[in-house]
Amino acid sequence: MQEIIFHGRGGQGAVVASRVLAAAAFSGGAQVQAFPAFGLERRGAPVLAYTRVDAQPIPLHIPIYEPDHVIVLDASLLKLVDVTKGLKPGGWILINTDKAPDTLPGMSGLNVATVNASEIAVSHRLGSRTAPIVNTAILGAFALAAQIITIDNLEAAIRSSVHIKPDQNVAASREAYDSVQVLASAGQ
């Protein structure tokens, strides 16, 4: 089983991203779960969302505490939350940032990928410059980094699940897929 945690802020699309990831994995033949965990339900507040992917039915119905992978939709959360907490060895951390993976503090020895999903979202008119909606772009980068889903399955999931600007969302995911920077830890 692959367990993924999304760390985002309200309004960035973390919950939708968890559902689209599940839909992409399901179209590839996997069993899936996707669900949110809300604290303060307001725009800008930290939000968690979870996705599970497995070849077998998934009997668990609890939050994820030891993720295989972590997706961070807002790099400012790195100062507020230990996004590496419980991360299983060999898992990936994907961060929406304009920085290279090897320049991020506290990430040495980990598999880290970065993509400027905010800039990609803005260039495709997904949200605004001050509040970009980065969910589909970050999923494109995740498809390449973690290789749990294919970019083609992701595109189909976006087209069936995201009804606002589907062409722009697909284009953003493909651009992020092509521009993600990955840094695999030595020995992984």
Backbone as JSON Lines, residues from 0, in Angstrom:
{"i":0,"aa":"M","n":[0.85,-1.18,0.0],"ca":[0.0,0.0,0.0],"c":[0.89,1.24,0.0]}
{"i":1,"aa":"Q","n":[0.48,2.22,-0.78],"ca":[1.14,3.52,-0.81],"c":[0.22,4.52,-0.12]}
{"i":2,"aa":"E","n":[0.77,5.25,0.86],"ca":[-0.02,6.24,1.6],"c":[0.62,7.61,1.38]}
{"i":3,"aa":"I","n":[-0.22,8.58,1.0],"ca":[0.26,9.91,0.65],"c":[-0.46,10.94,1.5]}
{"i":4,"aa":"I","n":[0.3,11.87,2.07],"ca":[-0.26,13.0,2.8],"c":[-0.05,14.27,1.99]}
{"i":5,"aa":"F","n":[-1.09,15.06,1.87],"ca":[-1.02,16.39,1.26],"c":[-1.05,17.43,2.37]}
{"i":6,"aa":"H","n":[-0.07,18.32,2.39],"ca":[-0.07,19.48,3.28],"c":[-0.33,20.7,2.41]}
{"i":7,"aa":"G","n":[-1.4,21.41,2.7],"ca":[-1.71,22.6,1.93],"c":[-2.37,23.64,2.79]}
{"i":8,"aa":"R","n":[-2.87,24.64,2.13],"ca":[-3.64,25.7,2.79],"c":[-5.01,25.74,2.13]}
{"i":9,"aa":"G","n":[-6.01,26.09,2.91],"ca":[-7.36,26.17,2.37],"c":[-7.41,27.03,1.13]}
{"i":10,"aa":"G","n":[-8.0,26.51,0.07],"ca":[-8.11,27.24,-1.18],"c":[-7.1,26.84,-2.23]}
{"i":11,"aa":"Q","n":[-6.08,26.05,-1.86],"ca":[-5.06,25.63,-2.83],"c":[-5.44,24.37,-3.58]}
{"i":12,"aa":"G","n":[-6.42,23.64,-3.08],"ca":[-6.86,22.45,-3.78],"c":[-6.28,21.15,-3.28]}
{"i":13,"aa":"A","n":[-5.84,21.08,-2.03],"ca":[-5.26,19.84,-1.49],"c":[-6.29,18.72,-1.47]}
{"i":14,"aa":"V","n":[-7.5,19.02,-1.08],"ca":[-8.54,17.99,-1.0],"c":[-8.88,17.48,-2.4]}
{"i":15,"aa":"V","n":[-9.03,18.39,-3.34],"ca":[-9.29,17.99,-4.72],"c":[-8.11,17.19,-5.26]}
{"i":16,"aa":"A","n":[-6.89,17.6,-4.94],"ca":[-5.7,16.87,-5.4],"c":[-5.72,15.43,-4.9]}
{"i":17,"aa":"S","n":[-6.08,15.23,-3.64],"ca":[-6.11,13.87,-3.1],"c":[-7.13,13.02,-3.85]}
{"i":18,"aa":"R","n":[-8.25,13.62,-4.22],"ca":[-9.29,12.89,-4.95],"c":[-8.88,12.61,-6.4]}
{"i":19,"aa":"V","n":[-8.24,13.58,-7.03],"ca":[-7.79,13.39,-8.41],"c":[-6.69,12.32,-8.46]}
{"i":20,"aa":"L","n":[-5.78,12.35,-7.49],"ca":[-4.75,11.31,-7.42],"c":[-5.4,9.94,-7.29]}
{"i":21,"aa":"A","n":[-6.39,9.83,-6.43],"ca":[-7.1,8.56,-6.25],"c":[-7.78,8.13,-7.56]}
{"i":22,"aa":"A","n":[-8.4,9.07,-8.24],"ca":[-9.08,8.75,-9.51],"c":[-8.07,8.27,-10.56]}
{"i":23,"aa":"A","n":[-6.9,8.9,-10.6],"ca":[-5.86,8.48,-11.56],"c":[-5.36,7.09,-11.24]}
{"i":24,"aa":"A","n":[-5.15,6.79,-9.97],"ca":[-4.69,5.46,-9.56],"c":[-5.78,4.42,-9.83]}
{"i":25,"aa":"F","n":[-7.04,4.78,-9.56],"ca":[-8.16,3.86,-9.8],"c":[-8.26,3.51,-11.28]}
{"i":26,"aa":"S","n":[-8.07,4.51,-12.14],"ca":[-8.15,4.23,-13.58],"c":[-7.01,3.34,-14.04]}
{"i":27,"aa":"G","n":[-5.94,3.27,-13.25],"ca":[-4.84,2.36,-13.53],"c":[-5.03,0.98,-12.92]}
{"i":28,"aa":"G","n":[-6.2,0.76,-12.29],"ca":[-6.53,-0.54,-11.75],"c":[-6.33,-0.71,-10.26]}
{"i":29,"aa":"A","n":[-5.97,0.34,-9.55],"ca":[-5.71,0.25,-8.11],"c":[-6.99,0.43,-7.3]}
{"i":30,"aa":"Q","n":[-6.94,-0.03,-6.06],"ca":[-7.96,0.28,-5.05],"c":[-7.5,1.58,-4.38]}
{"i":31,"aa":"V","n":[-8.43,2.46,-4.03],"ca":[-8.03,3.77,-3.53],"c":[-8.94,4.26,-2.4]}
{"i":32,"aa":"Q","n":[-8.41,5.23,-1.66],"ca":[-9.16,6.03,-0.7],"c":[-8.63,7.45,-0.78]}
{"i":33,"aa":"A","n":[-9.49,8.42,-0.6],"ca":[-9.08,9.82,-0.51],"c":[-10.02,10.51,0.46]}
{"i":34,"aa":"F","n":[-9.43,11.24,1.42],"ca":[-10.27,11.93,2.39],"c":[-9.5,13.08,3.03]}
{"i":35,"aa":"P","n":[-10.21,14.14,3.45],"ca":[-9.57,15.3,4.06],"c":[-9.56,15.21,5.59]}
{"i":36,"aa":"A","n":[-8.75,16.06,6.19],"ca":[-8.77,16.29,7.64],"c":[-8.7,17.79,7.83]}
{"i":37,"aa":"F","n":[-9.78,18.38,8.25],"ca":[-9.83,19.83,8.41],"c":[-9.61,20.24,9.85]}
{"i":38,"aa":"G","n":[-8.96,21.37,10.01],"ca":[-8.86,22.02,11.32],"c":[-9.79,23.23,11.23]}
{"i":39,"aa":"L","n":[-9.18,24.39,11.1],"ca":[-9.95,25.61,10.88],"c":[-10.34,25.64,9.41]}
{"i":40,"aa":"E","n":[-11.62,25.56,9.15],"ca":[-12.07,25.48,7.76],"c":[-12.21,26.87,7.18]}
{"i":41,"aa":"R","n":[-11.05,27.45,6.84],"ca":[-11.08,28.77,6.21],"c":[-9.93,28.89,5.24]}
{"i":42,"aa":"R","n":[-10.1,29.78,4.28],"ca":[-9.07,29.99,3.25],"c":[-7.76,30.39,3.92]}
{"i":43,"aa":"G","n":[-6.69,29.7,3.53],"ca":[-5.36,30.02,4.04],"c":[-4.94,29.2,5.26]}
{"i":44,"aa":"A","n":[-5.89,28.56,5.93],"ca":[-5.55,27.74,7.1],"c":[-4.93,26.42,6.64]}
{"i":45,"aa":"P","n":[-4.02,25.86,7.44],"ca":[-3.43,24.56,7.05],"c":[-4.51,23.48,6.89]}
{"i":46,"aa":"V","n":[-4.33,22.66,5.87],"ca":[-5.25,21.58,5.54],"c":[-4.44,20.31,5.29]}
{"i":47,"aa":"L","n":[-4.96,19.19,5.74],"ca":[-4.37,17.89,5.42],"c":[-5.37,17.1,4.58]}
{"i":48,"aa":"A","n":[-4.84,16.36,3.62],"ca":[-5.67,15.43,2.86],"c":[-4.85,14.17,2.67]}
{"i":49,"aa":"Y","n":[-5.53,13.05,2.55],"ca":[-4.87,11.76,2.49],"c":[-5.34,10.97,1.27]}
{"i":50,"aa":"T","n":[-4.42,10.18,0.72],"ca":[-4.76,9.23,-0.34],"c":[-4.05,7.92,-0.05]}
{"i":51,"aa":"R","n":[-4.78,6.83,-0.21],"ca":[-4.2,5.49,-0.13],"c":[-4.4,4.81,-1.49]}
{"i":52,"aa":"V","n":[-3.37,4.07,-1.92],"ca":[-3.4,3.35,-3.19],"c":[-2.86,1.96,-2.93]}
{"i":53,"aa":"D","n":[-3.6,0.93,-3.37],"ca":[-3.15,-0.44,-3.17],"c":[-3.74,-1.33,-4.25]}
{"i":54,"aa":"A","n":[-3.13,-2.49,-4.45],"ca":[-3.66,-3.47,-5.39],"c":[-4.84,-4.23,-4.78]}
{"i":55,"aa":"Q","n":[-4.93,-4.24,-3.45],"ca":[-5.97,-4.97,-2.72],"c":[-6.97,-3.98,-2.13]}
{"i":56,"aa":"P","n":[-8.17,-4.45,-1.77],"ca":[-9.1,-3.57,-1.06],"c":[-8.44,-3.0,0.21]}
{"i":57,"aa":"I","n":[-8.8,-1.8,0.55],"ca":[-8.18,-1.08,1.67],"c":[-9.16,-1.06,2.85]}
{"i":58,"aa":"P","n":[-8.87,-1.82,3.9],"ca":[-9.8,-1.88,5.03],"c":[-9.63,-0.74,6.03]}
{"i":59,"aa":"L","n":[-8.51,-0.01,5.97],"ca":[-8.23,1.06,6.93],"c":[-9.14,2.26,6.68]}
{"i":60,"aa":"H","n":[-9.58,2.88,7.77],"ca":[-10.36,4.11,7.66],"c":[-9.9,5.07,8.75]}
{"i":61,"aa":"I","n":[-8.59,5.31,8.78],"ca":[-7.98,6.18,9.78],"c":[-7.01,7.12,9.07]}
{"i":62,"aa":"P","n":[-6.64,8.23,9.72],"ca":[-5.64,9.11,9.13],"c":[-4.31,8.37,8.92]}
{"i":63,"aa":"I","n":[-3.49,8.95,8.09],"ca":[-2.17,8.39,7.79],"c":[-1.15,9.03,8.73]}
{"i":64,"aa":"Y","n":[-0.39,8.2,9.42],"ca":[0.62,8.69,10.35],"c":[2.04,8.4,9.88]}
{"i":65,"aa":"E","n":[2.19,7.4,9.02],"ca":[3.5,7.05,8.48],"c":[3.4,6.98,6.96]}
{"i":66,"aa":"P","n":[3.46,8.14,6.31],"ca":[3.25,8.17,4.85],"c":[4.43,7.61,4.07]}
{"i":67,"aa":"D","n":[4.1,7.09,2.9],"ca":[5.14,6.71,1.95],"c":[5.64,7.94,1.22]}
{"i":68,"aa":"H","n":[4.75,8.91,1.02],"ca":[5.09,10.13,0.28],"c":[4.34,11.31,0.9]}
{"i":69,"aa":"V","n":[4.95,12.5,0.74],"ca":[4.35,13.73,1.25],"c":[4.37,14.76,0.13]}
{"i":70,"aa":"I","n":[3.25,15.45,-0.05],"ca":[3.15,16.51,-1.05],"c":[2.83,17.8,-0.31]}
{"i":71,"aa":"V","n":[3.67,18.81,-0.5],"ca":[3.53,20.09,0.18],"c":[3.15,21.14,-0.86]}
{"i":72,"aa":"L","n":[1.92,21.64,-0.76],"ca":[1.43,22.6,-1.74],"c":[1.87,24.03,-1.45]}
{"i":73,"aa":"D","n":[2.37,24.29,-0.25],"ca":[2.8,25.64,0.14],"c":[4.07,25.52,0.97]}
{"i":74,"aa":"A","n":[5.19,25.97,0.44],"ca":[6.49,25.82,1.11],"c":[6.53,26.55,2.45]}
{"i":75,"aa":"S","n":[5.67,27.55,2.68],"ca":[5.69,28.24,3.97],"c":[5.28,27.29,5.11]}
{"i":76,"aa":"L","n":[4.61,26.2,4.78],"ca":[4.24,25.22,5.8],"c":[5.45,24.49,6.37]}
{"i":77,"aa":"L","n":[6.57,24.5,5.65],"ca":[7.79,23.85,6.15],"c":[8.25,24.46,7.47]}
{"i":78,"aa":"K","n":[7.9,25.74,7.7],"ca":[8.28,26.42,8.94],"c":[7.29,26.14,10.07]}
{"i":79,"aa":"L","n":[6.11,25.64,9.73],"ca":[5.06,25.41,10.73],"c":[4.85,23.95,11.08]}
{"i":80,"aa":"V","n":[5.13,23.06,10.14],"ca":[4.8,21.64,10.29],"c":[6.01,20.8,9.94]}
{"i":81,"aa":"D","n":[6.25,19.75,10.71],"ca":[7.3,18.8,10.36],"c":[6.72,17.85,9.32]}
{"i":82,"aa":"V","n":[6.9,18.21,8.05],"ca":[6.31,17.41,6.97],"c":[7.02,16.07,6.8]}
{"i":83,"aa":"T","n":[8.18,15.91,7.41],"ca":[8.91,14.65,7.31],"c":[8.51,13.65,8.39]}
{"i":84,"aa":"K","n":[7.68,14.07,9.32],"ca":[7.29,13.21,10.45],"c":[6.66,11.91,9.95]}
{"i":85,"aa":"G","n":[7.24,10.8,10.36],"ca":[6.71,9.49,10.03],"c":[7.01,9.0,8.63]}
{"i":86,"aa":"L","n":[7.7,9.82,7.81],"ca":[7.96,9.44,6.42],"c":[8.75,8.13,6.37]}
{"i":87,"aa":"K","n":[8.24,7.18,5.61],"ca":[8.9,5.89,5.48],"c":[10.18,6.02,4.66]}
{"i":88,"aa":"P","n":[11.17,5.2,4.96],"ca":[12.41,5.22,4.18],"c":[12.12,5.0,2.7]}
{"i":89,"aa":"G","n":[12.79,5.78,1.86],"ca":[12.62,5.67,0.42],"c":[11.46,6.47,-0.14]}
{"i":90,"aa":"G","n":[10.66,7.09,0.74],"ca":[9.52,7.88,0.28],"c":[9.97,9.21,-0.3]}
{"i":91,"aa":"W","n":[9.08,9.85,-0.99],"ca":[9.35,11.14,-1.61],"c":[8.64,12.27,-0.88]}
{"i":92,"aa":"I","n":[9.31,13.42,-0.83],"ca":[8.7,14.67,-0.41],"c":[8.71,15.57,-1.63]}
{"i":93,"aa":"L","n":[7.54,15.99,-2.07],"ca":[7.41,16.9,-3.2],"c":[6.95,18.24,-2.66]}
{"i":94,"aa":"I","n":[7.7,19.29,-3.0],"ca":[7.42,20.62,-2.45],"c":[7.22,21.62,-3.58]}
{"i":95,"aa":"N","n":[6.16,22.42,-3.45],"ca":[5.9,23.52,-4.37],"c":[6.8,24.68,-3.95]}
{"i":96,"aa":"T","n":[7.88,24.87,-4.69],"ca":[8.82,25.95,-4.41],"c":[9.62,26.26,-5.66]}
{"i":97,"aa":"D","n":[10.2,27.46,-5.71],"ca":[11.08,27.79,-6.82],"c":[12.54,27.42,-6.53]}
{"i":98,"aa":"K","n":[12.77,26.8,-5.37],"ca":[14.11,26.41,-4.97],"c":[14.45,25.0,-5.45]}
{"i":99,"aa":"A","n":[15.73,24.74,-5.63],"ca":[16.19,23.4,-6.0],"c":[16.13,22.49,-4.78]}
{"i":100,"aa":"P","n":[15.91,21.2,-4.96],"ca":[15.78,20.29,-3.83],"c":[16.98,20.27,-2.89]}
{"i":101,"aa":"D","n":[18.19,20.42,-3.44],"ca":[19.39,20.33,-2.6],"c":[19.66,21.6,-1.79]}
{"i":102,"aa":"T","n":[18.81,22.62,-1.94],"ca":[19.0,23.86,-1.17],"c":[18.04,23.98,0.01]}
{"i":103,"aa":"L","n":[17.14,23.02,0.15],"ca":[16.13,23.12,1.21],"c":[16.68,22.6,2.53]}
{"i":104,"aa":"P","n":[16.56,23.39,3.59],"ca":[17.06,22.92,4.9],"c":[16.23,21.78,5.46]}
{"i":105,"aa":"G","n":[16.89,20.88,6.18],"ca":[16.21,19.79,6.85],"c":[15.82,18.64,5.95]}
{"i":106,"aa":"M","n":[16.3,18.63,4.73],"ca":[15.9,17.59,3.78],"c":[17.06,16.66,3.38]}
{"i":107,"aa":"S","n":[18.21,16.84,4.01],"ca":[19.34,16.0,3.59],"c":[19.06,14.55,3.93]}
{"i":108,"aa":"G","n":[19.48,13.67,3.03],"ca":[19.27,12.25,3.2],"c":[17.89,11.77,2.78]}
{"i":109,"aa":"L","n":[17.06,12.67,2.28],"ca":[15.7,12.31,1.87],"c":[15.56,12.42,0.35]}
{"i":110,"aa":"N","n":[14.59,11.72,-0.2],"ca":[14.23,11.88,-1.6],"c":[13.33,13.09,-1.7]}
{"i":111,"aa":"V","n":[13.83,14.15,-2.34],"ca":[13.1,15.4,-2.41],"c":[12.93,15.8,-3.87]}
{"i":112,"aa":"A","n":[11.74,16.26,-4.2],"ca":[11.47,16.81,-5.52],"c":[10.82,18.17,-5.32]}
{"i":113,"aa":"T","n":[11.15,19.08,-6.22],"ca":[10.55,20.41,-6.16],"c":[10.02,20.79,-7.54]}
{"i":114,"aa":"V","n":[9.01,21.61,-7.53],"ca":[8.46,22.16,-8.76],"c":[7.83,23.5,-8.4]}
{"i":115,"aa":"N","n":[7.95,24.46,-9.29],"ca":[7.32,25.76,-9.05],"c":[5.88,25.7,-9.55]}
{"i":116,"aa":"A","n":[5.07,24.96,-8.81],"ca":[3.67,24.76,-9.19],"c":[2.9,26.08,-9.15]}
{"i":117,"aa":"S","n":[3.3,26.99,-8.28],"ca":[2.6,28.29,-8.22],"c":[2.77,29.05,-9.52]}
{"i":118,"aa":"E","n":[3.99,29.13,-10.01],"ca":[4.25,29.85,-11.26],"c":[3.56,29.16,-12.44]}
{"i":119,"aa":"I","n":[3.59,27.84,-12.44],"ca":[2.93,27.08,-13.51],"c":[1.42,27.33,-13.47]}
{"i":120,"aa":"A","n":[0.83,27.29,-12.28],"ca":[-0.61,27.55,-12.16],"c":[-0.96,28.94,-12.65]}
{"i":121,"aa":"V","n":[-0.19,29.93,-12.25],"ca":[-0.45,31.31,-12.68],"c":[-0.33,31.43,-14.2]}
{"i":122,"aa":"S","n":[0.67,30.78,-14.78],"ca":[0.85,30.88,-16.23],"c":[-0.31,30.25,-17.0]}
{"i":123,"aa":"H","n":[-1.04,29.35,-16.37],"ca":[-2.2,28.72,-17.01],"c":[-3.52,29.3,-16.5]}
{"i":124,"aa":"R","n":[-3.42,30.42,-15.78],"ca":[-4.59,31.15,-15.27],"c":[-5.45,30.31,-14.33]}
{"i":125,"aa":"L","n":[-4.75,29.57,-13.44],"ca":[-5.43,28.76,-12.42],"c":[-5.29,29.5,-11.1]}
{"i":126,"aa":"G","n":[-6.32,30.2,-10.72],"ca":[-6.24,31.07,-9.55],"c":[-5.61,32.4,-9.95]}
{"i":127,"aa":"S","n":[-5.09,33.09,-8.96],"ca":[-4.45,34.39,-9.21],"c":[-2.99,34.34,-8.78]}
{"i":128,"aa":"R","n":[-2.26,35.39,-9.07],"ca":[-0.85,35.43,-8.66],"c":[-0.73,35.34,-7.14]}
{"i":129,"aa":"T","n":[-1.65,35.95,-6.41],"ca":[-1.57,35.91,-4.95],"c":[-2.2,34.65,-4.35]}
{"i":130,"aa":"A","n":[-3.04,33.97,-5.12],"ca":[-3.68,32.74,-4.62],"c":[-3.79,31.71,-5.76]}
{"i":131,"aa":"P","n":[-2.65,31.2,-6.21],"ca":[-2.7,30.21,-7.29],"c":[-3.29,28.88,-6.8]}
{"i":132,"aa":"I","n":[-3.98,28.2,-7.69],"ca":[-4.53,26.87,-7.38],"c":[-3.57,25.87,-8.0]}
{"i":133,"aa":"V","n":[-2.77,25.24,-7.16],"ca":[-1.61,24.47,-7.6],"c":[-1.84,22.97,-7.66]}
{"i":134,"aa":"N","n":[-3.04,22.51,-7.36],"ca":[-3.26,21.07,-7.19],"c":[-2.93,20.23,-8.42]}
{"i":135,"aa":"T","n":[-3.38,20.6,-9.59],"ca":[-3.11,19.76,-10.76],"c":[-1.66,19.84,-11.19]}
{"i":136,"aa":"A","n":[-1.03,20.99,-11.01],"ca":[0.39,21.1,-11.35],"c":[1.23,20.21,-10.42]}
{"i":137,"aa":"I","n":[0.94,20.25,-9.14],"ca":[1.73,19.44,-8.19],"c":[1.53,17.95,-8.47]}
{"i":138,"aa":"L","n":[0.35,17.56,-8.92],"ca":[0.12,16.15,-9.25],"c":[0.92,15.71,-10.47]}
{"i":139,"aa":"G","n":[1.09,16.6,-11.43],"ca":[1.94,16.28,-12.58],"c":[3.36,15.98,-12.14]}
{"i":140,"aa":"A","n":[3.88,16.8,-11.24],"ca":[5.23,16.58,-10.72],"c":[5.29,15.28,-9.93]}
{"i":141,"aa":"F","n":[4.25,14.99,-9.16],"ca":[4.21,13.77,-8.35],"c":[4.19,12.53,-9.24]}
{"i":142,"aa":"A","n":[3.5,12.61,-10.37],"ca":[3.45,11.47,-11.29],"c":[4.85,11.07,-11.72]}
{"i":143,"aa":"L","n":[5.71,12.05,-11.97],"ca":[7.08,11.72,-12.38],"c":[7.93,11.29,-11.2]}
{"i":144,"aa":"A","n":[7.84,11.99,-10.08],"ca":[8.71,11.7,-8.92],"c":[8.42,10.34,-8.3]}
{"i":145,"aa":"A","n":[7.17,10.06,-8.0],"ca":[6.83,8.84,-7.26],"c":[6.47,7.66,-8.16]}
{"i":146,"aa":"Q","n":[6.03,7.95,-9.36],"ca":[5.67,6.94,-10.36],"c":[4.62,5.94,-9.85]}
{"i":147,"aa":"I","n":[3.65,6.45,-9.12],"ca":[2.5,5.65,-8.68],"c":[1.41,5.7,-9.74]}
{"i":148,"aa":"I","n":[1.33,6.83,-10.44],"ca":[0.35,7.01,-11.5],"c":[1.08,7.43,-12.77]}
{"i":149,"aa":"T","n":[0.42,7.25,-13.9],"ca":[0.99,7.73,-15.16],"c":[0.43,9.11,-15.45]}
{"i":150,"aa":"I","n":[1.15,9.85,-16.25],"ca":[0.67,11.18,-16.63],"c":[-0.61,11.06,-17.47]}
{"i":151,"aa":"D","n":[-0.73,9.99,-18.25],"ca":[-1.95,9.8,-19.05],"c":[-3.16,9.52,-18.16]}
{"i":152,"aa":"N","n":[-2.98,8.68,-17.13],"ca":[-4.09,8.43,-16.19],"c":[-4.43,9.7,-15.43]}
{"i":153,"aa":"L","n":[-3.41,10.5,-15.1],"ca":[-3.67,11.78,-14.41],"c":[-4.47,12.7,-15.31]}
{"i":154,"aa":"E","n":[-4.1,12.78,-16.58],"ca":[-4.85,13.64,-17.5],"c":[-6.31,13.21,-17.58]}
{"i":155,"aa":"A","n":[-6.55,11.92,-17.68],"ca":[-7.94,11.43,-17.74],"c":[-8.69,11.75,-16.45]}
{"i":156,"aa":"A","n":[-8.02,11.62,-15.3],"ca":[-8.66,11.93,-14.02],"c":[-8.97,13.42,-13.91]}
{"i":157,"aa":"I","n":[-8.07,14.25,-14.38],"ca":[-8.33,15.69,-14.36],"c":[-9.54,16.02,-15.23]}
{"i":158,"aa":"R","n":[-9.57,15.46,-16.41],"ca":[-10.68,15.75,-17.34],"c":[-12.03,15.28,-16.78]}
{"i":159,"aa":"S","n":[-12.02,14.18,-16.02],"ca":[-13.3,13.69,-15.48],"c":[-13.66,14.29,-14.13]}
{"i":160,"aa":"S","n":[-12.68,14.85,-13.41],"ca":[-12.93,15.32,-12.04],"c":[-12.89,16.83,-11.88]}
{"i":161,"aa":"V","n":[-12.14,17.51,-12.72],"ca":[-11.96,18.96,-12.59],"c":[-12.75,19.61,-13.72]}
{"i":162,"aa":"H","n":[-13.86,20.22,-13.37],"ca":[-14.78,20.72,-14.39],"c":[-14.54,22.19,-14.74]}
{"i":163,"aa":"I","n":[-13.69,22.86,-14.01],"ca":[-13.35,24.25,-14.31],"c":[-11.98,24.26,-14.97]}
{"i":164,"aa":"K","n":[-11.91,24.81,-16.17],"ca":[-10.67,24.93,-16.94],"c":[-9.92,23.59,-17.08]}
{"i":165,"aa":"P","n":[-10.58,22.55,-17.56],"ca":[-9.91,21.25,-17.67],"c":[-8.67,21.3,-18.57]}
{"i":166,"aa":"D","n":[-8.72,22.02,-19.69],"ca":[-7.57,22.07,-20.58],"c":[-6.37,22.74,-19.92]}
{"i":167,"aa":"Q","n":[-6.63,23.83,-19.18],"ca":[-5.54,24.53,-18.49],"c":[-4.97,23.66,-17.37]}
{"i":168,"aa":"N","n":[-5.83,22.93,-16.68],"ca":[-5.35,22.04,-15.61],"c":[-4.5,20.91,-16.16]}
{"i":169,"aa":"V","n":[-4.91,20.33,-17.27],"ca":[-4.11,19.28,-17.91],"c":[-2.77,19.85,-18.36]}
{"i":170,"aa":"A","n":[-2.8,21.02,-18.98],"ca":[-1.55,21.64,-19.45],"c":[-0.61,21.93,-18.27]}
{"i":171,"aa":"A","n":[-1.17,22.39,-17.16],"ca":[-0.34,22.67,-15.97],"c":[0.28,21.38,-15.44]}
{"i":172,"aa":"S","n":[-0.48,20.3,-15.41],"ca":[0.07,19.04,-14.9],"c":[1.19,18.53,-15.81]}
{"i":173,"aa":"R","n":[1.01,18.65,-17.09],"ca":[2.05,18.19,-18.03],"c":[3.3,19.07,-17.95]}
{"i":174,"aa":"E","n":[3.12,20.38,-17.79],"ca":[4.28,21.27,-17.65],"c":[5.05,20.94,-16.37]}
{"i":175,"aa":"A","n":[4.35,20.7,-15.28],"ca":[5.01,20.35,-14.03],"c":[5.72,19.0,-14.14]}
{"i":176,"aa":"Y","n":[5.1,18.06,-14.82],"ca":[5.72,16.75,-15.05],"c":[7.06,16.93,-15.76]}
{"i":177,"aa":"D","n":[7.11,17.85,-16.73],"ca":[8.33,18.08,-17.5],"c":[9.35,18.94,-16.79]}
{"i":178,"aa":"S","n":[8.95,19.65,-15.73],"ca":[9.88,20.59,-15.11],"c":[10.24,20.27,-13.65]}
{"i":179,"aa":"V","n":[9.74,19.17,-13.11],"ca":[10.05,18.82,-11.72],"c":[11.55,18.53,-11.59]}
{"i":180,"aa":"Q","n":[12.12,18.97,-10.47],"ca":[13.52,18.7,-10.15],"c":[13.55,17.63,-9.05]}
{"i":181,"aa":"V","n":[14.28,16.56,-9.28],"ca":[14.33,15.48,-8.3],"c":[15.74,15.29,-7.77]}
{"i":182,"aa":"L","n":[15.81,14.98,-6.49],"ca":[17.08,14.69,-5.82],"c":[16.86,13.44,-5.0]}
{"i":183,"aa":"A","n":[17.32,12.31,-5.51],"ca":[17.22,11.06,-4.78],"c":[18.37,10.97,-3.81]}
{"i":184,"aa":"S","n":[18.06,10.59,-2.59],"ca":[19.06,10.43,-1.55],"c":[20.02,9.31,-1.93]}
{"i":185,"aa":"A","n":[21.28,9.48,-1.57],"ca":[22.27,8.42,-1.8],"c":[21.86,7.15,-1.06]}
{"i":186,"aa":"G","n":[21.97,6.03,-1.73],"ca":[21.65,4.76,-1.09],"c":[20.18,4.42,-1.11]}
{"i":187,"aa":"Q","n":[19.33,5.23,-1.73],"ca":[17.89,4.95,-1.79],"c":[17.57,4.11,-3.0]}
